[in-house]
Amino acid sequence: MFRKLAIVLRNLVFYPVFYTGSVPYVLSALVVMNASVPKLRWIVREWSHWHRLCCRHILGIKVELEAPVFRSGVLYAVKHEAFFEAMDMPWLFLNPVVFAKVELLSIPGWGPAGARFGLIGVDRDGGARALRAMLTEARQRIAEGRPLVIFPEGTRVPHGQRRALQSGFAGIYKLLGLPVIPVAVDSGPLYHHRWKQPGTIRYRFGEEIPPGLPREQIEARIEAAINALNP
């Protein structure tokens, strides 16, 4: 009873503090996005840090990294269980380039800022032309020394469940010719609720997978690795 009450109270503090505190970051990002991309990237990273701090000190959510590997020239394939990891990517990685649904880039204000930061829109219905544009942009970001991040399932999947990887993942893997580092995360049980729970969210970095594997093999290895923290 008292634990449930404490959790509710934590959440009642978290929501207004986090979202109100996010307003200056959003406004600052809109102001600088056309003037200074480095400043925009710094603002986005600090906003992600703000989210991590609110989770730690208000919700009581800690973050642990198991066998972390941080470097450029790789594609990180990350499990997606909650909004937590989507918001956490700019703090977890340094200036990551995240593949995101193209619809997100059409959101007024947020979309253009996201595009300037380096989000790459995935247009699943855009055909070969959209794919070529996406790969061209990804190669430009690779040349800048930035890590690429993709959620290969394409949407949030409840903890303990598995979902077939989006078909586009294998195509991106093949055409970019990059090694892949799978990253498992178990954010769902704590964060994917209206009343978020205290505890520890873990990221587990898997063994690097070389480029050039057949589709069936790369998909099987990625699916197994990103679900390593599932029961």
TORDO-890260 format. One line per 4 residues: their letters; for each residue x, y, z of N, C-alpha, C, O. Coordinates in nm, 2 decimals, always signed. Layout:
! residues N
A> X,Y,Z,X,Y,Z,X,Y,Z,X,Y,Z  ...
This chain:
! residues 231
MFRK> +0.08,-0.12,+0.00,+0.00,+0.00,+0.00,+0.09,+0.13,+0.00,+0.07,+0.21,-0.08  +0.18,+0.13,+0.10,+0.27,+0.25,+0.11,+0.36,+0.26,-0.01,+0.40,+0.37,-0.06  +0.41,+0.14,-0.06,+0.50,+0.14,-0.18,+0.42,+0.20,-0.30,+0.48,+0.28,-0.38  +0.30,+0.15,-0.32,+0.22,+0.20,-0.43,+0.20,+0.35,-0.43,+0.20,+0.42,-0.53
LAIV> +0.17,+0.40,-0.30,+0.15,+0.54,-0.29,+0.27,+0.62,-0.32,+0.27,+0.72,-0.38  +0.39,+0.56,-0.27,+0.51,+0.63,-0.30,+0.54,+0.64,-0.45,+0.59,+0.74,-0.50  +0.51,+0.53,-0.52,+0.53,+0.53,-0.67,+0.44,+0.63,-0.74,+0.49,+0.70,-0.83  +0.32,+0.64,-0.70,+0.22,+0.74,-0.75,+0.28,+0.88,-0.73,+0.28,+0.96,-0.82
LRNL> +0.32,+0.91,-0.61,+0.37,+1.04,-0.57,+0.50,+1.07,-0.66,+0.51,+1.18,-0.70  +0.59,+0.97,-0.67,+0.70,+1.00,-0.76,+0.66,+1.04,-0.90,+0.72,+1.13,-0.96  +0.56,+0.97,-0.95,+0.52,+1.00,-1.09,+0.45,+1.13,-1.10,+0.47,+1.21,-1.20  +0.37,+1.17,-1.00,+0.31,+1.30,-1.00,+0.41,+1.41,-0.99,+0.38,+1.53,-1.03
VFYP> +0.53,+1.39,-0.94,+0.63,+1.49,-0.94,+0.71,+1.48,-1.07,+0.74,+1.58,-1.13  +0.73,+1.36,-1.12,+0.81,+1.34,-1.24,+0.75,+1.41,-1.36,+0.82,+1.49,-1.43  +0.63,+1.39,-1.39,+0.57,+1.44,-1.51,+0.57,+1.59,-1.52,+0.62,+1.64,-1.63  +0.53,+1.67,-1.43,+0.54,+1.81,-1.44,+0.68,+1.86,-1.44,+0.72,+1.96,-1.51
VFYT> +0.77,+1.80,-1.36,+0.91,+1.85,-1.35,+0.98,+1.82,-1.48,+1.05,+1.91,-1.54  +0.97,+1.70,-1.53,+1.04,+1.67,-1.66,+0.99,+1.75,-1.78,+1.07,+1.81,-1.85  +0.86,+1.75,-1.80,+0.80,+1.82,-1.91,+0.82,+1.97,-1.90,+0.84,+2.04,-2.01  +0.80,+2.03,-1.79,+0.82,+2.17,-1.77,+0.97,+2.20,-1.79,+1.00,+2.30,-1.86
GSVP> +1.05,+2.12,-1.74,+1.20,+2.14,-1.75,+1.24,+2.12,-1.90,+1.35,+2.17,-1.93  +1.16,+2.05,-1.98,+1.20,+2.03,-2.12,+1.17,+2.15,-2.21,+1.23,+2.16,-2.31  +1.08,+2.24,-2.16,+1.04,+2.35,-2.24,+1.16,+2.44,-2.28,+1.18,+2.47,-2.40  +1.25,+2.48,-2.19,+1.37,+2.56,-2.23,+1.46,+2.49,-2.33,+1.51,+2.55,-2.42
YVLS> +1.47,+2.36,-2.32,+1.55,+2.28,-2.42,+1.49,+2.29,-2.56,+1.56,+2.31,-2.66  +1.36,+2.27,-2.56,+1.29,+2.27,-2.69,+1.30,+2.40,-2.76,+1.33,+2.41,-2.88  +1.27,+2.51,-2.68,+1.27,+2.64,-2.73,+1.41,+2.68,-2.78,+1.43,+2.74,-2.89  +1.51,+2.64,-2.70,+1.65,+2.67,-2.74,+1.69,+2.60,-2.87,+1.76,+2.65,-2.95
ALVV> +1.64,+2.47,-2.88,+1.67,+2.39,-3.00,+1.61,+2.46,-3.12,+1.68,+2.47,-3.23  +1.49,+2.51,-3.11,+1.42,+2.58,-3.23,+1.50,+2.71,-3.26,+1.50,+2.74,-3.38  +1.55,+2.77,-3.16,+1.62,+2.90,-3.19,+1.75,+2.88,-3.26,+1.78,+2.95,-3.36  +1.83,+2.77,-3.22,+1.96,+2.76,-3.28,+1.97,+2.66,-3.39,+2.08,+2.65,-3.45
MNAS> +1.87,+2.59,-3.42,+1.88,+2.48,-3.52,+1.93,+2.52,-3.66,+1.99,+2.44,-3.73  +1.89,+2.64,-3.70,+1.94,+2.69,-3.83,+2.06,+2.77,-3.82,+2.12,+2.81,-3.93  +2.11,+2.80,-3.70,+2.23,+2.88,-3.68,+2.35,+2.80,-3.65,+2.46,+2.84,-3.69  +2.33,+2.70,-3.57,+2.45,+2.63,-3.52,+2.41,+2.48,-3.49,+2.35,+2.45,-3.39
VPKL> +2.45,+2.39,-3.58,+2.42,+2.25,-3.56,+2.49,+2.20,-3.43,+2.44,+2.12,-3.36  +2.62,+2.23,-3.41,+2.69,+2.19,-3.29,+2.61,+2.23,-3.16,+2.60,+2.15,-3.07  +2.56,+2.35,-3.15,+2.49,+2.39,-3.04,+2.36,+2.31,-3.03,+2.32,+2.27,-2.92  +2.29,+2.28,-3.14,+2.17,+2.20,-3.14,+2.20,+2.07,-3.08,+2.12,+2.01,-3.00
RWIV> +2.31,+2.00,-3.13,+2.34,+1.87,-3.08,+2.37,+1.87,-2.93,+2.33,+1.78,-2.85  +2.44,+1.98,-2.88,+2.46,+1.99,-2.74,+2.33,+2.00,-2.66,+2.32,+1.94,-2.55  +2.24,+2.08,-2.71,+2.11,+2.10,-2.64,+2.03,+1.97,-2.63,+1.98,+1.93,-2.53  +2.03,+1.89,-2.74,+1.96,+1.76,-2.75,+2.02,+1.67,-2.65,+1.95,+1.60,-2.58
REWS> +2.16,+1.66,-2.64,+2.23,+1.57,-2.55,+2.19,+1.61,-2.41,+2.17,+1.52,-2.32  +2.19,+1.74,-2.38,+2.16,+1.78,-2.24,+2.02,+1.76,-2.20,+1.99,+1.73,-2.09  +1.93,+1.77,-2.30,+1.79,+1.74,-2.27,+1.78,+1.59,-2.24,+1.70,+1.55,-2.15  +1.85,+1.50,-2.31,+1.85,+1.36,-2.28,+1.90,+1.33,-2.14,+1.86,+1.25,-2.07
HWHR> +2.01,+1.41,-2.11,+2.07,+1.40,-1.97,+1.96,+1.44,-1.87,+1.96,+1.38,-1.76  +1.89,+1.54,-1.90,+1.79,+1.59,-1.81,+1.68,+1.48,-1.78,+1.64,+1.46,-1.67  +1.64,+1.41,-1.89,+1.55,+1.30,-1.87,+1.61,+1.19,-1.78,+1.54,+1.14,-1.69  +1.74,+1.16,-1.81,+1.80,+1.05,-1.72,+1.81,+1.09,-1.58,+1.79,+1.01,-1.49
LCCR> +1.84,+1.22,-1.55,+1.85,+1.27,-1.41,+1.71,+1.26,-1.35,+1.70,+1.23,-1.23  +1.61,+1.30,-1.42,+1.47,+1.30,-1.36,+1.43,+1.15,-1.33,+1.37,+1.12,-1.23  +1.47,+1.06,-1.42,+1.44,+0.92,-1.39,+1.51,+0.87,-1.27,+1.46,+0.80,-1.18  +1.64,+0.91,-1.25,+1.72,+0.86,-1.14,+1.67,+0.92,-1.01,+1.66,+0.85,-0.91
HILG> +1.66,+1.05,-1.00,+1.64,+1.12,-0.87,+1.49,+1.14,-0.84,+1.46,+1.16,-0.72  +1.40,+1.12,-0.93,+1.26,+1.13,-0.90,+1.19,+1.00,-0.90,+1.12,+0.96,-0.81  +1.21,+0.92,-1.01,+1.14,+0.79,-1.02,+1.22,+0.68,-0.95,+1.16,+0.58,-0.92  +1.35,+0.70,-0.93,+1.43,+0.60,-0.87,+1.47,+0.49,-0.96,+1.49,+0.38,-0.93
IKVE> +1.49,+0.53,-1.09,+1.53,+0.44,-1.20,+1.68,+0.46,-1.22,+1.73,+0.56,-1.26  +1.76,+0.35,-1.19,+1.90,+0.35,-1.23,+1.93,+0.29,-1.36,+1.84,+0.22,-1.42  +2.04,+0.32,-1.42,+2.08,+0.26,-1.55,+2.21,+0.19,-1.53,+2.31,+0.25,-1.48  +2.22,+0.07,-1.58,+2.34,-0.01,-1.58,+2.38,-0.05,-1.72,+2.29,-0.08,-1.80
LEAP> +2.51,-0.04,-1.75,+2.56,-0.08,-1.88,+2.64,-0.21,-1.87,+2.74,-0.21,-1.79  +2.61,-0.31,-1.95,+2.69,-0.44,-1.94,+2.77,-0.45,-2.07,+2.72,-0.45,-2.18  +2.90,-0.46,-2.06,+2.99,-0.47,-2.17,+2.97,-0.36,-2.27,+2.96,-0.40,-2.39  +2.97,-0.24,-2.23,+2.95,-0.13,-2.33,+3.06,-0.12,-2.43,+3.18,-0.13,-2.40
VFRS> +3.02,-0.09,-2.56,+3.11,-0.06,-2.66,+3.07,+0.07,-2.73,+2.95,+0.07,-2.78  +3.15,+0.17,-2.73,+3.12,+0.30,-2.80,+3.22,+0.33,-2.90,+3.34,+0.36,-2.87  +3.18,+0.33,-3.03,+3.27,+0.37,-3.13,+3.19,+0.40,-3.26,+3.07,+0.37,-3.27  +3.25,+0.47,-3.35,+3.19,+0.50,-3.48,+3.21,+0.39,-3.58,+3.28,+0.29,-3.55
GVLY> +3.15,+0.40,-3.69,+3.17,+0.30,-3.80,+3.09,+0.17,-3.77,+3.13,+0.07,-3.83  +2.99,+0.17,-3.69,+2.91,+0.06,-3.66,+2.76,+0.10,-3.66,+2.73,+0.21,-3.65  +2.68,+0.00,-3.68,+2.53,+0.02,-3.67,+2.49,-0.05,-3.54,+2.50,-0.17,-3.52  +2.43,+0.03,-3.44,+2.38,-0.03,-3.32,+2.23,-0.07,-3.34,+2.15,+0.02,-3.38
AVKH> +2.20,-0.19,-3.32,+2.07,-0.24,-3.33,+2.01,-0.26,-3.19,+2.05,-0.34,-3.11  +1.92,-0.17,-3.15,+1.87,-0.16,-3.01,+1.73,-0.21,-2.99,+1.64,-0.18,-3.07  +1.71,-0.29,-2.89,+1.58,-0.34,-2.85,+1.49,-0.22,-2.81,+1.54,-0.12,-2.76  +1.36,-0.23,-2.84,+1.27,-0.12,-2.82,+1.15,-0.16,-2.73,+1.06,-0.23,-2.79
EAFF> +1.15,-0.13,-2.60,+1.04,-0.17,-2.52,+0.96,-0.05,-2.46,+0.85,-0.07,-2.43  +1.02,+0.07,-2.46,+0.95,+0.18,-2.40,+1.01,+0.31,-2.47,+1.11,+0.31,-2.54  +0.95,+0.42,-2.44,+1.00,+0.55,-2.48,+1.13,+0.58,-2.42,+1.21,+0.67,-2.46  +1.16,+0.51,-2.31,+1.29,+0.55,-2.23,+1.41,+0.55,-2.32,+1.48,+0.64,-2.33
EAMD> +1.43,+0.44,-2.40,+1.55,+0.43,-2.47,+1.55,+0.52,-2.59,+1.66,+0.57,-2.64  +1.44,+0.55,-2.65,+1.43,+0.65,-2.75,+1.48,+0.79,-2.71,+1.56,+0.86,-2.78  +1.44,+0.83,-2.59,+1.48,+0.96,-2.53,+1.62,+0.95,-2.48,+1.69,+1.05,-2.46  +1.67,+0.83,-2.45,+1.80,+0.81,-2.38,+1.92,+0.80,-2.48,+2.03,+0.82,-2.44
MPWL> +1.89,+0.78,-2.61,+1.99,+0.76,-2.71,+2.09,+0.88,-2.72,+2.21,+0.85,-2.73  +2.05,+1.01,-2.72,+2.14,+1.11,-2.73,+2.24,+1.12,-2.61,+2.35,+1.18,-2.62  +2.20,+1.07,-2.50,+2.29,+1.07,-2.38,+2.38,+0.94,-2.38,+2.49,+0.94,-2.34  +2.31,+0.83,-2.42,+2.39,+0.70,-2.42,+2.50,+0.71,-2.52,+2.61,+0.66,-2.49
FLNP> +2.47,+0.76,-2.64,+2.57,+0.77,-2.74,+2.61,+0.92,-2.77,+2.53,+1.01,-2.73  +2.72,+0.94,-2.82,+2.76,+1.08,-2.85,+2.72,+1.12,-2.99,+2.77,+1.06,-3.09  +2.62,+1.21,-3.00,+2.57,+1.25,-3.13,+2.53,+1.14,-3.22,+2.57,+1.13,-3.34  +2.44,+1.05,-3.18,+2.40,+0.94,-3.26,+2.31,+0.98,-3.38,+2.24,+1.08,-3.37
VVFA> +2.32,+0.90,-3.48,+2.23,+0.92,-3.60,+2.12,+0.81,-3.59,+2.16,+0.69,-3.60  +2.00,+0.84,-3.56,+1.90,+0.74,-3.53,+1.80,+0.73,-3.65,+1.75,+0.83,-3.70  +1.78,+0.61,-3.69,+1.68,+0.58,-3.79,+1.54,+0.59,-3.73,+1.52,+0.52,-3.63  +1.45,+0.68,-3.78,+1.32,+0.70,-3.71,+1.21,+0.70,-3.82,+1.24,+0.72,-3.94
KVEL> +1.09,+0.67,-3.78,+0.98,+0.68,-3.88,+0.97,+0.81,-3.94,+0.99,+0.92,-3.87  +0.96,+0.82,-4.07,+0.96,+0.94,-4.15,+0.85,+1.04,-4.10,+0.86,+1.16,-4.11  +0.74,+0.98,-4.05,+0.63,+1.06,-4.00,+0.67,+1.16,-3.89,+0.61,+1.26,-3.87  +0.77,+1.11,-3.81,+0.81,+1.20,-3.70,+0.88,+1.33,-3.74,+0.87,+1.43,-3.67
LSIP> +0.93,+1.32,-3.86,+1.00,+1.44,-3.91,+0.91,+1.54,-3.97,+0.95,+1.65,-4.01  +0.78,+1.51,-3.98,+0.68,+1.61,-4.02,+0.61,+1.68,-3.91,+0.52,+1.77,-3.93  +0.64,+1.65,-3.79,+0.58,+1.71,-3.67,+0.64,+1.86,-3.67,+0.76,+1.88,-3.67  +0.55,+1.96,-3.66,+0.59,+2.10,-3.66,+0.69,+2.12,-3.55,+0.67,+2.08,-3.43
GWGP> +0.79,+2.19,-3.58,+0.89,+2.23,-3.48,+0.99,+2.12,-3.45,+1.11,+2.12,-3.48  +0.93,+2.01,-3.39,+1.02,+1.90,-3.35,+1.08,+1.83,-3.47,+1.20,+1.79,-3.47  +1.00,+1.81,-3.58,+1.05,+1.74,-3.70,+1.17,+1.80,-3.76,+1.27,+1.74,-3.78  +1.16,+1.93,-3.79,+1.28,+2.00,-3.85,+1.40,+2.00,-3.76,+1.52,+1.99,-3.81
AGAR> +1.38,+2.02,-3.63,+1.49,+2.01,-3.53,+1.55,+1.87,-3.53,+1.68,+1.86,-3.53  +1.47,+1.77,-3.54,+1.52,+1.63,-3.54,+1.60,+1.60,-3.67,+1.71,+1.54,-3.66  +1.56,+1.66,-3.78,+1.63,+1.64,-3.90,+1.76,+1.71,-3.90,+1.86,+1.65,-3.95  +1.77,+1.83,-3.84,+1.89,+1.90,-3.83,+1.99,+1.83,-3.74,+2.11,+1.83,-3.76
FGLI> +1.93,+1.77,-3.63,+2.02,+1.69,-3.54,+2.08,+1.57,-3.61,+2.20,+1.54,-3.58  +2.01,+1.51,-3.70,+2.06,+1.40,-3.77,+1.98,+1.28,-3.77,+2.02,+1.17,-3.81  +1.85,+1.29,-3.73,+1.76,+1.17,-3.75,+1.74,+1.14,-3.90,+1.73,+1.24,-3.98  +1.74,+1.02,-3.93,+1.72,+0.97,-4.07,+1.58,+0.91,-4.08,+1.55,+0.81,-4.01
GVDR> +1.49,+0.97,-4.16,+1.36,+0.92,-4.18,+1.35,+0.80,-4.26,+1.41,+0.79,-4.37  +1.28,+0.70,-4.20,+1.26,+0.57,-4.27,+1.12,+0.57,-4.34,+1.02,+0.56,-4.27  +1.12,+0.58,-4.47,+0.99,+0.58,-4.54,+0.97,+0.44,-4.60,+1.02,+0.40,-4.70  +0.89,+0.37,-4.53,+0.86,+0.23,-4.56,+0.79,+0.21,-4.69,+0.79,+0.11,-4.75
DGGA> +0.72,+0.32,-4.74,+0.64,+0.31,-4.86,+0.70,+0.39,-4.97,+0.64,+0.41,-5.08  +0.82,+0.44,-4.95,+0.88,+0.53,-5.04,+0.96,+0.47,-5.16,+0.99,+0.54,-5.26  +0.98,+0.34,-5.16,+1.04,+0.27,-5.27,+1.19,+0.29,-5.27,+1.25,+0.33,-5.18  +1.24,+0.26,-5.39,+1.39,+0.26,-5.41,+1.45,+0.40,-5.40,+1.56,+0.42,-5.35
RALR> +1.37,+0.50,-5.45,+1.42,+0.64,-5.44,+1.44,+0.68,-5.29,+1.55,+0.74,-5.26  +1.35,+0.65,-5.21,+1.36,+0.69,-5.07,+1.47,+0.61,-5.00,+1.54,+0.67,-4.92  +1.49,+0.49,-5.04,+1.60,+0.41,-4.98,+1.73,+0.46,-5.02,+1.82,+0.47,-4.94  +1.75,+0.51,-5.15,+1.88,+0.56,-5.19,+1.91,+0.69,-5.11,+2.02,+0.72,-5.07
AMLT> +1.81,+0.78,-5.10,+1.83,+0.90,-5.02,+1.86,+0.87,-4.88,+1.95,+0.94,-4.82  +1.80,+0.78,-4.82,+1.83,+0.74,-4.68,+1.97,+0.69,-4.66,+2.04,+0.73,-4.57  +2.02,+0.60,-4.76,+2.15,+0.55,-4.75,+2.26,+0.66,-4.78,+2.36,+0.65,-4.72  +2.23,+0.75,-4.87,+2.32,+0.86,-4.90,+2.34,+0.94,-4.77,+2.45,+0.98,-4.74
EARQ> +2.23,+0.97,-4.70,+2.24,+1.05,-4.58,+2.32,+0.97,-4.47,+2.40,+1.03,-4.40  +2.29,+0.84,-4.46,+2.36,+0.76,-4.36,+2.51,+0.76,-4.38,+2.59,+0.77,-4.29  +2.55,+0.75,-4.51,+2.69,+0.74,-4.54,+2.76,+0.88,-4.51,+2.87,+0.88,-4.46  +2.69,+0.99,-4.53,+2.74,+1.12,-4.49,+2.76,+1.12,-4.34,+2.87,+1.18,-4.30
RIAE> +2.67,+1.07,-4.26,+2.68,+1.08,-4.12,+2.80,+0.98,-4.07,+2.87,+1.02,-3.98  +2.81,+0.87,-4.14,+2.92,+0.78,-4.11,+3.06,+0.85,-4.13,+3.15,+0.84,-4.05  +3.07,+0.93,-4.24,+3.19,+1.00,-4.27,+3.22,+1.11,-4.16,+3.33,+1.15,-4.14  +3.12,+1.15,-4.09,+3.13,+1.25,-3.98,+3.18,+1.19,-3.85,+3.21,+1.25,-3.76
GRPL> +3.19,+1.05,-3.85,+3.23,+0.98,-3.74,+3.12,+0.96,-3.63,+3.15,+0.94,-3.51  +3.00,+0.96,-3.67,+2.89,+0.95,-3.58,+2.83,+0.81,-3.58,+2.83,+0.74,-3.69  +2.79,+0.75,-3.47,+2.74,+0.62,-3.47,+2.60,+0.61,-3.52,+2.52,+0.71,-3.50  +2.56,+0.50,-3.59,+2.42,+0.49,-3.64,+2.35,+0.40,-3.54,+2.40,+0.30,-3.49
VIFP> +2.22,+0.43,-3.52,+2.14,+0.36,-3.42,+2.00,+0.33,-3.49,+1.94,+0.41,-3.55  +1.96,+0.20,-3.48,+1.83,+0.16,-3.54,+1.76,+0.07,-3.44,+1.82,-0.01,-3.37  +1.63,+0.09,-3.44,+1.54,+0.00,-3.36,+1.48,-0.10,-3.46,+1.38,-0.07,-3.52  +1.55,-0.22,-3.48,+1.51,-0.31,-3.59,+1.37,-0.37,-3.58,+1.32,-0.41,-3.69
EGTR> +1.31,-0.37,-3.47,+1.17,-0.42,-3.46,+1.07,-0.31,-3.51,+0.96,-0.35,-3.55  +1.11,-0.19,-3.52,+1.03,-0.09,-3.58,+0.92,-0.02,-3.49,+0.86,+0.08,-3.53  +0.90,-0.08,-3.37,+0.81,-0.03,-3.28,+0.84,-0.09,-3.14,+0.92,-0.17,-3.13  +0.77,-0.03,-3.04,+0.79,-0.09,-2.91,+0.72,-0.23,-2.89,+0.61,-0.25,-2.94
VPHG> +0.80,-0.31,-2.83,+0.75,-0.45,-2.81,+0.75,-0.48,-2.66,+0.85,-0.46,-2.59  +0.64,-0.52,-2.60,+0.63,-0.55,-2.46,+0.74,-0.64,-2.41,+0.78,-0.74,-2.48  +0.79,-0.62,-2.29,+0.89,-0.70,-2.24,+0.85,-0.85,-2.23,+0.73,-0.88,-2.19  +0.93,-0.94,-2.27,+0.90,-1.08,-2.27,+0.84,-1.13,-2.40,+0.82,-1.25,-2.42
QRRA> +0.81,-1.04,-2.49,+0.76,-1.08,-2.62,+0.86,-1.05,-2.73,+0.95,-0.97,-2.71  +0.85,-1.12,-2.84,+0.93,-1.10,-2.95,+0.85,-1.06,-3.08,+0.74,-1.10,-3.09  +0.92,-0.99,-3.16,+0.85,-0.94,-3.29,+0.95,-0.96,-3.40,+1.07,-0.93,-3.38  +0.90,-1.01,-3.51,+0.99,-1.02,-3.63,+1.05,-0.88,-3.66,+0.98,-0.78,-3.65
LQSG> +1.18,-0.88,-3.70,+1.24,-0.76,-3.74,+1.18,-0.70,-3.87,+1.14,-0.78,-3.96  +1.18,-0.57,-3.88,+1.13,-0.51,-4.00,+1.22,-0.55,-4.12,+1.35,-0.56,-4.10  +1.16,-0.57,-4.23,+1.24,-0.62,-4.35,+1.35,-0.52,-4.39,+1.45,-0.56,-4.44  +1.32,-0.39,-4.36,+1.42,-0.29,-4.40,+1.55,-0.30,-4.33,+1.65,-0.25,-4.38
FAGI> +1.55,-0.36,-4.21,+1.68,-0.37,-4.14,+1.78,-0.45,-4.21,+1.90,-0.40,-4.22  +1.75,-0.56,-4.27,+1.84,-0.64,-4.34,+1.90,-0.57,-4.46,+2.01,-0.58,-4.50  +1.81,-0.49,-4.53,+1.85,-0.41,-4.64,+1.95,-0.31,-4.61,+2.05,-0.29,-4.68  +1.92,-0.24,-4.50,+2.02,-0.13,-4.45,+2.15,-0.19,-4.41,+2.26,-0.14,-4.45
YKLL> +2.15,-0.31,-4.34,+2.27,-0.38,-4.30,+2.35,-0.42,-4.42,+2.47,-0.40,-4.43  +2.28,-0.47,-4.53,+2.35,-0.52,-4.65,+2.41,-0.40,-4.72,+2.53,-0.41,-4.77  +2.34,-0.30,-4.75,+2.38,-0.19,-4.83,+2.48,-0.10,-4.77,+2.57,-0.04,-4.84  +2.48,-0.08,-4.64,+2.58,+0.00,-4.57,+2.71,-0.07,-4.55,+2.81,-0.01,-4.54
GLPV> +2.70,-0.21,-4.54,+2.82,-0.29,-4.52,+2.89,-0.26,-4.39,+3.01,-0.26,-4.39  +2.82,-0.23,-4.28,+2.88,-0.21,-4.15,+2.86,-0.32,-4.06,+2.76,-0.40,-4.07  +2.96,-0.34,-3.96,+2.93,-0.44,-3.86,+2.82,-0.39,-3.77,+2.79,-0.27,-3.76  +2.75,-0.48,-3.70,+2.64,-0.44,-3.61,+2.67,-0.48,-3.47,+2.72,-0.59,-3.44
IPVA> +2.64,-0.39,-3.38,+2.65,-0.43,-3.23,+2.50,-0.43,-3.18,+2.44,-0.32,-3.17  +2.45,-0.55,-3.14,+2.32,-0.55,-3.09,+2.32,-0.50,-2.94,+2.41,-0.53,-2.87  +2.21,-0.44,-2.90,+2.20,-0.39,-2.77,+2.06,-0.43,-2.71,+1.96,-0.38,-2.76  +2.06,-0.51,-2.61,+1.94,-0.55,-2.54,+1.91,-0.45,-2.43,+2.00,-0.39,-2.37
VDSG> +1.78,-0.42,-2.40,+1.74,-0.33,-2.29,+1.61,-0.38,-2.23,+1.53,-0.44,-2.30  +1.60,-0.37,-2.10,+1.48,-0.42,-2.03,+1.40,-0.31,-1.97,+1.37,-0.32,-1.85  +1.38,-0.20,-2.04,+1.31,-0.09,-1.99,+1.16,-0.11,-1.97,+1.10,-0.04,-1.88  +1.10,-0.20,-2.04,+0.95,-0.22,-2.04,+0.89,-0.23,-1.90,+0.80,-0.16,-1.87
PLYH> +0.94,-0.32,-1.81,+0.87,-0.34,-1.68,+0.87,-0.22,-1.59,+0.78,-0.21,-1.51  +0.97,-0.13,-1.61,+0.97,-0.01,-1.52,+0.91,+0.11,-1.59,+0.84,+0.19,-1.52  +0.93,+0.13,-1.72,+0.90,+0.26,-1.78,+0.77,+0.25,-1.87,+0.71,+0.36,-1.89  +0.74,+0.14,-1.92,+0.62,+0.14,-2.01,+0.49,+0.12,-1.93,+0.41,+0.03,-1.96
HRWK> +0.47,+0.22,-1.84,+0.35,+0.22,-1.76,+0.31,+0.37,-1.74,+0.40,+0.45,-1.74  +0.18,+0.39,-1.71,+0.15,+0.53,-1.67,+0.22,+0.56,-1.54,+0.28,+0.67,-1.52  +0.22,+0.46,-1.44,+0.29,+0.48,-1.32,+0.43,+0.41,-1.33,+0.43,+0.29,-1.31  +0.53,+0.48,-1.36,+0.66,+0.42,-1.38,+0.72,+0.37,-1.25,+0.70,+0.43,-1.14
QPGT> +0.79,+0.26,-1.25,+0.84,+0.19,-1.13,+0.99,+0.22,-1.11,+1.06,+0.24,-1.20  +1.02,+0.22,-0.98,+1.17,+0.23,-0.95,+1.24,+0.10,-0.98,+1.18,-0.01,-0.98  +1.37,+0.11,-1.00,+1.44,-0.02,-1.02,+1.56,+0.02,-1.11,+1.61,+0.13,-1.12  +1.61,-0.09,-1.18,+1.73,-0.07,-1.27,+1.70,-0.11,-1.41,+1.65,-0.22,-1.43
IRYR> +1.73,-0.03,-1.50,+1.72,-0.06,-1.65,+1.86,-0.09,-1.69,+1.96,-0.02,-1.67  +1.87,-0.20,-1.76,+2.00,-0.25,-1.81,+2.01,-0.24,-1.96,+1.92,-0.27,-2.03  +2.13,-0.20,-2.01,+2.17,-0.21,-2.15,+2.27,-0.32,-2.15,+2.37,-0.32,-2.08  +2.25,-0.42,-2.24,+2.36,-0.52,-2.26,+2.40,-0.52,-2.40,+2.33,-0.55,-2.49
FGEE> +2.53,-0.48,-2.42,+2.59,-0.48,-2.55,+2.64,-0.62,-2.59,+2.72,-0.68,-2.52  +2.59,-0.66,-2.71,+2.63,-0.80,-2.75,+2.75,-0.80,-2.83,+2.82,-0.70,-2.85  +2.79,-0.92,-2.88,+2.91,-0.94,-2.96,+2.89,-0.87,-3.09,+2.79,-0.88,-3.15  +3.00,-0.81,-3.14,+2.99,-0.74,-3.27,+2.97,-0.85,-3.38,+3.04,-0.95,-3.38
IPPG> +2.88,-0.82,-3.47,+2.85,-0.90,-3.58,+2.90,-0.85,-3.71,+2.88,-0.73,-3.74  +2.98,-0.92,-3.79,+3.05,-0.87,-3.91,+2.95,-0.84,-4.02,+2.84,-0.89,-4.02  +2.98,-0.75,-4.11,+2.90,-0.73,-4.23,+2.90,-0.85,-4.32,+2.98,-0.94,-4.31  +2.80,-0.85,-4.42,+2.80,-0.95,-4.52,+2.73,-1.08,-4.50,+2.74,-1.17,-4.58
LPRE> +2.67,-1.09,-4.39,+2.60,-1.22,-4.36,+2.47,-1.23,-4.44,+2.41,-1.12,-4.47  +2.42,-1.35,-4.47,+2.29,-1.36,-4.54,+2.18,-1.31,-4.45,+2.19,-1.30,-4.33  +2.07,-1.27,-4.51,+1.96,-1.21,-4.44,+1.91,-1.30,-4.32,+1.89,-1.25,-4.21  +1.89,-1.42,-4.35,+1.83,-1.51,-4.24,+1.93,-1.52,-4.12,+1.88,-1.52,-4.01
QIEA> +2.06,-1.52,-4.15,+2.15,-1.53,-4.04,+2.16,-1.40,-3.96,+2.17,-1.41,-3.84  +2.17,-1.29,-4.03,+2.18,-1.16,-3.95,+2.06,-1.14,-3.87,+2.07,-1.09,-3.76  +1.94,-1.16,-3.93,+1.82,-1.14,-3.85,+1.81,-1.23,-3.73,+1.76,-1.19,-3.62  +1.85,-1.36,-3.75,+1.84,-1.45,-3.64,+1.94,-1.41,-3.52,+1.90,-1.42,-3.41
RIEA> +2.06,-1.37,-3.56,+2.15,-1.33,-3.46,+2.11,-1.20,-3.39,+2.13,-1.19,-3.26  +2.06,-1.11,-3.46,+2.01,-0.98,-3.40,+1.89,-1.01,-3.31,+1.89,-0.95,-3.20  +1.80,-1.08,-3.35,+1.68,-1.11,-3.27,+1.72,-1.18,-3.14,+1.66,-1.14,-3.04  +1.81,-1.27,-3.15,+1.85,-1.34,-3.03,+1.92,-1.25,-2.93,+1.90,-1.25,-2.81
AINA> +2.01,-1.16,-2.99,+2.09,-1.08,-2.90,+2.01,-0.96,-2.84,+2.04,-0.94,-2.72  +1.92,-0.90,-2.91,+1.85,-0.79,-2.85,+1.74,-0.84,-2.75,+1.69,-0.76,-2.67  +1.71,-0.97,-2.75,+1.62,-1.02,-2.66,+1.69,-1.10,-2.54,+1.63,-1.17,-2.47  +1.82,-1.07,-2.53,+1.90,-1.14,-2.43,+1.85,-1.11,-2.28,+1.88,-1.19,-2.19
LNP> +1.78,-1.00,-2.26,+1.73,-0.97,-2.13,+1.59,-1.00,-2.11,+1.53,-0.98,-2.00  +1.53,-1.07,-2.20,+1.39,-1.11,-2.19,+1.39,-1.24,-2.11,+1.49,-1.32,-2.11  +1.28,-1.27,-2.03,+1.27,-1.39,-1.96,+1.26,-1.51,-2.05,+1.25,-1.63,-2.00
